[in-house]
Amino acid sequence: MSRPHICHPTHFIEFGRFIIMRLTRIAVILQSASFFVSILAVHTMPHIMEHIKEFDCSGRRFQQREYAQLTRTELTGPVNQYGWTMDKIYNDLLSDRSNYNLSAFQDDSDSYHKFYELETTSQRHEISRGYVIYAYILVTNQHGFVNAMIRRRESHVGRQDLPDTYSICQIAT
């Protein structure tokens, strides 16, 4: 006759710790994923009809009838001294936690974007010992729908050219 196997109480404690650690790890992963989604949700909204899309870039407004008519230059490859691409800059702007403005249109197929500098829209402003140039970049998805507008700031102070800075324009529609 065999004796029934009796588990030692420490086996139950170890098993309980294992389960708690596993559940904690799953909870952290899910919380991280939902946090990332909520960050992007603050900045994006579903696409609307193209002809009513409008952007406000710190007072400079762009309506669809204007940016659709402008000559564009596609930006590919690195765009600054750090080797960053516009795709990296755009993703960084969308994940900026300090910007709560509605900034981009998004759809289910935003797998890649194209970036076009809009010709003849740059603005030059004089500053102390130099000047600043603002240029505007249109962001489209692979289907040609407009997702966002980015403003690039080039600062020239004295004989020094400062690194370009980028900001995402607000949806004004």
N, C-alpha and C positions, 0 to 999 in steps of 0.2 A: 504494500500500500504506500503510495507516494504522499509526501507531505505537501500541502499547499504552499506556494511561493508567497512570501510576505515581503512587500516592498519596505525598504527602510524609509523613515520620514524625510531624510535628507534628499531622497530621489524626488519626492513631490516638490520640495522647495526648489531644487535645481530646475525641474521641469517648469515650475511657475515663473522663475526668473527668465528662462529661455523664451517663454510665451510673451512675457511683458516686454522683453528687449525686442522681439520680433514685431510686436504690435506698435511699439514706440517708433521703430525704424519706418514702418509703413506710414504711420501718422505724420512723421516729419517729411517724408517724400510727398505725400498728398498735400500737406500744407504748403510746401515750397512750390509745387506746381500750381496750386490755386492762387498763391500770391503773385506769381509771374503773370498768370492770365488776367488777374485784376489790374495789374499795372498797365498792360496793353489796353485793356477795356476802357481805362480812363481816357486814353488818347485817341481812340479810334471809334468809328461808327460805320455802319453798312453803307455801301455805295448808294448814291442817289443819281438822278438823271444828270448826265454830263453838262447839259446846257445851263444848269442852275448852280453849279459848283463855283464857290468864290472863296478866296483866301485873304486874310489880313496879316500883312508882314510888318508889324509895328507901325501901323498907319498907312503903309503902301498897300492898297487893295488891288487884287487881281480878280477880274471876272473872266469866265470861260471865253467869252467872245474876244477878249484881248489876248490871253495866252494861247488860244488856239490859232491865232493869226501870226504869231511871232516866229521868226526864224530861230531854230533850236540847234544846239551843238551837243551831241551825246557825249557824256562823260564816262569814260571807261578807264580801268586801271587806277593806279594810285593818284590821289589829288592833292597830297600835301607832303611835307618833308618827312613825315612819319611813315609814309607808305600806306596810309589808310585809303580805302576805297569809299565811294559814296554809300555803298550798301552798309558798311560798318558804321559810318557816320549817321546814316538814317536810323539804323537799329538802336544806336546809342541815344539818339534824340527821342525815340519812342519809349525807351525804358528809363528816361530821366524822371525820377520820383519827385523832383521839385516843380515840374511843369504839369499842371492839372487841366490845361486847356484842351479842348477837343481839336486835335491836330491832323488827323489823317483818316481817309476812307479805307476800309478794309473789306475784302471779300474772302470767300473760302479758298481761292486759288492764288493767294499772294506768295507764291513760291519764289519768285524773283522779281526784281524791279529794274527799270531803266531810269536814268537820270539825264535830264537835258538842261543845260544852261540856256536861259532865254536871252537872246541877243537884244541889244538896244534898250534894255531895262535897267542897266546898272545906274547907280546914283553916286555921285561924288560929293562929299561934305568936307569942308575945311575944318581942321581942328588945330589946337595950339601946336605949333612946330611941325605940322604935317597935314595929312588928309586921310579920310576913310572912304573906301569904295564898297558899296553894297551891290551884290549880284544875286540873281534869283534862279533857283534850280527847280524844275518841275519833275515830280516823281510819278511814274506810271507803272502799272503792273504789266504782265506779259500779254494781256489782251488789249492794251492801249488805254485802259481807263485811268484817269488821273487819281492818284492816291493822296498826294500832299504837295506842298511848296516849301522849299528850304531857302533861307537867306544866308548868304556867305558874306562875312565882313573881312575885308582886307585893310589892315592898318599900316600906314606908312608914316613914321615919326622920325623927323630928321633924316639921317642917312640909313636908318634901320627899318627893315620890313619885319613887322611882328607876325607871328603865326596866324593864319586865318582862323576865324571862329565861325561856327555854324549854329543857327537856331531854326526851329521848325515854326512855320507860320500857323496861325489859328484859322480854323474853318469859320468862315463868315456867313455861310448860307443859313 
